[in-house]
């Protein structure tokens, strides 16, 4: 049975929040990773509700509202999002591209972890922790590996 999209998206946002409560931030990666995390949460909120607010972003990333305000300003200056006071936050094409890329990486990693027997919740926490750190070549190889396993299991399933 398929779950409604709002349920799936809300779970995804909760997974992001949970991972950020536990994630160890390493020096040097904070800037890029944090920007990607913000873009990912904004993207997921917009997909779920049509808009994102600073309060929601702060809740899902476990940061203060002033921290959100500072990062929103940085993302605006970097041309990743549009922000109009009292109107909300929307992503630019570049912001959407980055957020979708991170979301796709997360999905791929979580799928792989579940395939090897990792619990769904742990798979999502682990994927959230490493989605920023894998080389595109590694991700491509992982996608090929997953597709091969899926193709083989379809061939082995009796009709």
C-alpha positions as CSV (number, residue, x, y, z in Angstrom):
1,X,0.0,0.0,0.0
2,X,1.4,3.4,-1.0
3,X,1.5,6.1,1.6
4,X,0.2,9.6,0.8
5,X,2.9,12.0,-0.4
6,X,2.4,14.4,2.6
7,X,3.1,11.5,5.0
8,X,6.2,10.5,3.0
9,X,7.4,14.1,2.8
10,X,6.7,14.7,6.5
11,X,8.7,11.6,7.4
12,X,11.5,12.8,5.2
13,X,11.5,16.2,7.1
14,X,11.5,14.4,10.4
15,X,14.4,12.2,9.3
16,X,16.3,15.4,8.4
17,X,15.5,16.9,11.8
18,X,16.5,13.7,13.7
19,X,19.8,13.4,11.8
20,X,20.7,17.0,12.6
21,X,20.1,16.3,16.3
22,X,22.7,13.6,16.1
23,X,25.1,14.6,13.3
24,X,28.6,15.5,14.2
25,X,29.7,18.5,12.2
26,X,33.3,18.4,11.0
27,X,35.3,21.5,10.5
28,X,35.7,22.6,6.9
29,X,32.5,21.0,5.7
30,X,30.1,23.1,7.7
31,X,29.6,25.8,5.1
32,X,28.7,23.7,2.1
33,X,26.9,20.9,3.9
34,X,24.8,23.4,5.9
35,X,23.8,25.3,2.9
36,X,22.7,22.0,1.2
37,X,20.8,21.0,4.3
38,X,18.9,24.3,4.3
39,X,18.1,24.0,0.6
40,X,17.0,20.4,1.1
41,X,14.6,21.3,4.0
42,X,13.2,24.3,2.1
43,X,12.7,22.1,-1.0
44,X,10.9,19.4,1.1
45,X,8.7,22.0,2.8
46,X,7.8,23.6,-0.5
47,X,7.0,20.2,-2.0
48,X,4.8,19.4,1.0
49,X,3.0,22.7,1.7
50,X,3.9,25.0,-1.2
51,X,6.0,27.3,1.0
52,X,8.6,27.3,3.7
53,X,8.9,29.5,6.8
54,X,11.9,30.3,9.0
55,X,10.2,28.8,12.0
56,X,9.7,25.4,10.3
57,X,13.3,25.5,8.9
58,X,14.6,26.1,12.4
59,X,12.5,23.2,13.8
60,X,13.6,20.7,11.2
61,X,17.3,21.7,11.4
62,X,17.4,22.2,15.2
63,X,18.8,25.7,14.9
64,X,17.6,29.1,16.1
65,X,15.5,31.4,14.1
66,X,18.4,34.0,13.9
67,X,20.6,31.3,12.4
68,X,17.9,30.6,9.8
69,X,17.7,34.3,9.0
70,X,21.5,34.5,8.5
71,X,21.6,31.4,6.3
72,X,18.6,32.6,4.3
73,X,20.4,35.8,3.6
74,X,23.5,33.9,2.5
75,X,21.5,31.7,0.2
76,X,19.7,34.7,-1.2
77,X,23.1,36.4,-1.8
78,X,24.3,33.2,-3.5
79,X,21.2,33.3,-5.7
80,X,19.9,29.9,-4.4
81,X,16.6,31.4,-3.2
82,X,14.2,34.3,-3.3
83,X,13.0,35.8,-0.1
84,X,10.4,38.5,0.3
85,X,9.7,39.7,3.8
86,X,6.3,38.5,5.0
87,X,5.8,36.6,1.8
88,X,8.1,33.6,2.2
89,X,10.9,31.7,0.7
90,X,11.1,30.1,-2.7
91,X,14.1,28.5,-4.5
92,X,15.7,29.6,-7.7
93,X,16.4,27.1,-10.4
94,X,19.9,26.6,-9.1
95,X,18.6,26.1,-5.5
96,X,16.0,23.5,-6.7
97,X,18.8,21.7,-8.7
98,X,21.0,21.4,-5.6
99,X,18.1,20.4,-3.3
100,X,16.9,17.8,-5.8
101,X,20.4,16.4,-6.2
102,X,20.8,16.0,-2.4
103,X,17.3,14.5,-2.1
104,X,18.2,12.0,-4.9
105,X,21.5,11.1,-3.2
106,X,19.7,10.5,0.0
107,X,17.1,8.3,-1.7
108,X,19.8,6.2,-3.4
109,X,21.8,5.8,-0.2
110,X,18.8,4.9,1.9
111,X,17.6,2.4,-0.7
112,X,21.0,0.7,-0.7
113,X,21.2,0.5,3.1
114,X,17.7,-1.0,3.3
115,X,18.7,-3.5,0.6
116,X,21.5,-4.8,2.7
117,X,19.2,-5.1,5.7
118,X,19.6,-1.9,7.6
119,X,16.4,-0.7,9.3
120,X,14.6,2.1,7.5
121,X,15.0,4.7,10.2
122,X,18.7,4.0,10.6
123,X,19.1,3.9,6.8
124,X,17.7,7.4,6.6
125,X,19.8,8.7,9.4
126,X,23.0,7.3,7.9
127,X,22.0,8.6,4.4
128,X,21.5,12.0,5.9
129,X,24.9,11.8,7.5
130,X,26.9,11.0,4.3
131,X,24.8,12.3,1.4
132,X,27.1,15.4,1.1
133,X,30.3,13.5,1.1
134,X,30.2,10.9,-1.7
135,X,31.9,11.6,-5.0
136,X,29.6,11.6,-8.1
137,X,31.4,8.6,-9.5
138,X,30.8,6.6,-6.4
139,X,27.1,7.5,-6.5
140,X,26.9,6.5,-10.2
141,X,28.5,3.1,-9.4
142,X,26.1,2.6,-6.5
143,X,23.1,3.4,-8.7
144,X,24.4,0.9,-11.3
145,X,24.9,-1.7,-8.6
146,X,21.3,-1.2,-7.2
147,X,19.8,-1.4,-10.7
148,X,21.7,-4.6,-11.4
149,X,20.4,-6.2,-8.2
150,X,16.9,-5.1,-9.0
151,X,17.1,-6.4,-12.6
152,X,18.5,-9.8,-11.3
153,X,15.7,-10.1,-8.7
154,X,13.1,-9.4,-11.4
155,X,14.6,-12.1,-13.6
156,X,14.6,-14.6,-10.8
157,X,11.0,-14.0,-9.7
158,X,8.7,-16.7,-11.2
159,X,5.8,-15.4,-13.2
